[in-house]
Amino acid sequence: MPDTEGWVIRFNADISYRYPVTTQRDRNNAQRLQQFMDDTAEPFDRTTLEGHVTATAFIVDRQREYALMLHHRKLNMWLPPGGHCDGNADVMNTAIRETQEETGIKQLTVIGSDIFDIDIHLIPENSREPEHYHYDVRFLLEVDRKTLMEMNNDEALKLEWIKIDCLDDYTQLPSVLVLRDKVEML
């Protein structure tokens, strides 16, 4: 339900997060995510073919000038780290786990306990699964830019700190550029 400061998104009986709503996009995505989870038996399971909840970490430096991005091998796109929940309703834990797996960074600071962004995007059919939606829940994390990183997976070609105000030199994806717009509001 919306309130004057945002929405409370219920992931299960024990887990909920507040989501500050600042745009119509935020409102629509919060409604769609909650409706999907309420109506779907296994919303966090990758085998739910119509779609599933995923989790992403927008990682910024302490000054909020740079974002850590991965150049995704198969998609040939610059994206923040994230991935499938694998049945786990604790989306924040999933975002942290995926970040640690994909970057090798162990010391992460979660900025606030609220959801930073929700993005719902269509994933095209591929050899393993039909076309489906990712209901992506995003959190804002902070890391010292001097922290040692190591790519621990073969999904990414490169890890790079990108100046937030230059993100559109790397991507035109609104789902990534939203970081720039929302960080300015902090």
matplotlib code that plots the C-alpha trace (Angstrom):
import matplotlib.pyplot as plt

x = [0.0, 1.3, 1.9, 3.2, 6.8, 6.6, 5.5, 6.1, 6.9, 6.1, 8.4, 7.0, 5.5, 8.9, 10.6, 9.5, 11.3, 10.2, 10.4, 10.5, 8.2, 9.2, 7.9, 5.0, 7.5, 8.3, 4.6, 3.8, 6.8, 6.0, 2.4, 3.4, 6.1, 3.8, 0.9, 3.3, 4.6, 1.0, -0.3, 2.6, 3.3, 7.1, 8.1, 11.7, 12.3, 14.0, 11.8, 8.7, 8.6, 6.4, 9.0, 10.8, 12.2, 15.9, 18.2, 20.8, 23.3, 24.1, 27.6, 28.9, 32.0, 31.8, 31.6, 28.8, 30.8, 31.5, 29.6, 31.1, 29.8, 30.4, 30.7, 28.4, 29.9, 26.8, 24.7, 27.6, 26.3, 27.5, 25.4, 25.5, 26.1, 23.1, 21.3, 18.6, 17.3, 17.3, 14.2, 15.4, 12.9, 15.7, 16.4, 19.0, 21.0, 20.8, 22.1, 25.0, 25.8, 25.7, 28.0, 30.5, 30.5, 30.8, 33.3, 35.3, 34.5, 33.7, 33.3, 30.2, 28.1, 24.4, 23.2, 20.0, 17.6, 15.2, 14.9, 16.7, 14.9, 12.6, 12.9, 10.8, 12.2, 11.5, 14.1, 14.1, 13.7, 16.9, 18.0, 17.3, 14.1, 11.1, 10.6, 9.9, 10.1, 12.7, 11.2, 14.5, 14.8, 17.8, 19.7, 22.4, 25.7, 28.9, 32.5, 35.8, 37.2, 40.6, 39.1, 40.7, 38.3, 38.5, 36.1, 35.0, 32.8, 32.9, 29.7, 31.7, 34.5, 35.5, 34.8, 35.2, 34.5, 32.5, 31.9, 28.2, 27.6, 29.2, 27.1, 25.4, 28.8, 28.6, 24.9, 21.6, 19.6, 17.1, 17.2, 20.9, 20.7, 18.1, 21.1, 22.3, 18.9, 18.3, 21.8, 21.3, 18.3, 20.3]
y = [0.0, 3.5, 5.9, 9.5, 8.3, 5.3, 1.8, -1.2, -4.2, -7.6, -10.4, -12.9, -13.0, -12.1, -9.9, -6.5, -3.4, 0.2, 1.7, 5.5, 6.4, 9.6, 9.0, 7.3, 4.6, 3.8, 3.6, 1.3, -1.0, -1.3, -2.2, -4.7, -6.4, -6.7, -8.1, -10.6, -11.9, -12.0, -14.0, -16.3, -19.5, -19.4, -15.8, -16.2, -19.4, -19.3, -22.1, -19.8, -19.4, -16.2, -14.4, -14.2, -11.8, -10.9, -8.7, -6.1, -3.9, -0.5, 0.0, 3.5, 5.0, 7.0, 10.3, 9.1, 10.0, 6.5, 3.3, -0.1, -1.8, -5.1, -5.5, -8.6, -11.1, -12.6, -9.4, -7.1, -4.5, -2.6, -3.6, -3.5, -6.9, -8.9, -12.2, -14.7, -15.2, -19.0, -19.4, -17.0, -14.2, -12.2, -10.0, -7.8, -10.9, -12.0, -8.6, -8.8, -12.4, -11.8, -8.7, -10.7, -13.6, -11.3, -8.8, -10.6, -7.7, -8.9, -5.6, -3.9, -1.2, -1.1, 2.5, 2.5, -0.4, 0.7, -0.5, 1.9, 1.0, -1.6, -2.4, -4.8, -5.8, -8.5, -11.1, -12.5, -16.2, -18.1, -21.7, -22.5, -20.6, -18.8, -15.0, -13.9, -11.0, -10.1, -8.2, -6.7, -5.3, -3.0, -1.8, 0.9, -0.3, 1.5, 0.4, 2.2, 2.5, 1.3, -2.1, -5.0, -6.6, -9.8, -11.1, -14.5, -15.5, -15.9, -13.8, -10.6, -9.4, -6.5, -4.7, -0.9, 2.2, 4.5, 8.2, 8.3, 11.5, 9.7, 6.5, 7.3, 7.0, 3.3, 2.5, 4.0, 1.5, 3.5, 0.7, 1.6, 5.3, 5.5, 5.3, 8.7, 10.3, 8.7, 9.3, 13.0, 13.0, 11.6]
z = [0.0, -0.8, 2.0, 2.1, 2.1, -0.2, -0.5, 1.7, -0.6, 1.1, -0.2, 2.3, 5.8, 7.3, 4.7, 3.6, 2.4, 2.0, -1.5, -1.8, -4.7, -6.6, -10.1, -11.9, -13.1, -9.4, -8.6, -11.6, -10.9, -7.2, -8.0, -10.7, -8.5, -5.5, -7.7, -9.3, -6.0, -4.5, -7.6, -8.2, -6.3, -6.7, -7.7, -6.6, -8.6, -11.9, -13.1, -13.0, -16.7, -17.0, -14.9, -11.6, -9.1, -9.5, -7.4, -8.4, -6.6, -7.8, -6.4, -5.9, -4.3, -1.0, -2.9, -5.2, -8.2, -9.7, -10.2, -10.5, -13.7, -15.4, -19.1, -19.6, -22.0, -23.6, -23.7, -24.6, -22.3, -19.2, -16.3, -12.5, -10.7, -9.9, -10.6, -9.8, -6.3, -6.7, -4.5, -1.8, -0.9, 0.8, -2.2, -0.3, 0.5, -3.1, -4.3, -1.9, -2.7, -6.5, -6.0, -4.0, -6.5, -9.5, -8.2, -5.5, -3.1, 0.4, 2.3, 1.1, 2.8, 2.2, 1.9, 3.8, 4.2, 1.5, -2.1, -4.3, -7.5, -9.1, -12.8, -14.8, -18.1, -20.7, -21.3, -24.8, -25.5, -25.6, -25.9, -22.2, -21.5, -23.1, -23.2, -19.6, -17.2, -14.6, -11.7, -10.6, -7.1, -6.8, -3.7, -3.4, -2.0, -1.3, -1.8, -1.5, -5.0, -3.8, -2.8, -4.7, -7.1, -9.1, -11.6, -10.3, -13.2, -16.9, -17.5, -17.5, -19.7, -17.5, -14.2, -14.3, -12.2, -14.4, -13.6, -12.9, -15.0, -17.9, -17.7, -21.0, -22.7, -21.8, -22.1, -23.2, -21.1, -19.0, -16.4, -15.8, -16.4, -13.6, -11.2, -12.3, -11.8, -8.4, -7.0, -7.7, -5.4, -2.4]

ax = plt.figure().add_subplot(projection="3d")
ax.plot(x, y, z, "-o")
ax.set_aspect("equal")
plt.show()
